[in-house]
Amino acid sequence: MLQGRGTADAVVAALAVASLVAGAIVIGVARVELGQYLYISELGALTMPTAGLFQVGFVLVAGGILLVGVVVRDVRTRLPVLRRWAPAASLVAAGGLFLVAAAVPCSLGCPSLLTDAAQWRDWVHIVAAVLAFAAGCVAMLQFATASDRWVARLSTAAGISVGVIAATGGIISLARGNTDIGSTLEYVAAGLGVVWMLAMVVVHSAPSRMPTIAAVPARTGALVDRG
């Protein structure tokens, strides 16, 4: 039974890696083809020539995030408040919200929500994307108490970095500031998030790192980790 589960997890992990890498490549190709400094969401805006590539790439990334949630489903955290739900739940929320953002592209130019030009689809897309980034950061911080110090440190650094970088890029976008800087920061934040998820998949699917299933008293809030 455990062997069958290990094989299934390995397949899911491989699919997660393939989906994340493929999605990142597709979005990168769309960015290169356009040859402009635009936010990721703008690549998929209505009537944009890169809209098709954007949706394919975004769906692949979202699917990869959901699969990562399956891989790390046994992980728990000791952090106050955040231990009320598993990191996998945060990742599933992030993946689901990114799927909403992919299904509802913003209008041309992705106008700021602070302007009269913003349409209903802009509100849906941008709010979903922002909440997805936030859910991803929460998942990273939930791994901050992992028993594996390398995983804990990487997750803490990634969670804080992605949160700060993405927020800075978002503020620049809302202020309609320098698009070159703002969009670059968004790509950096997204890239860090993908790299972190790839690292978690590798760590938690390696045969020597598979978890030992044990009963853990709920009152301790202890961590059940694959590390």
Helices and strands as residue ranges (DSSP letters): H 2-34, H 40-43, H 51-71, G 82-84, H 87-103, H 120-142, G 143-145, H 149-174, H 179-205, G 207-209, G 218-220
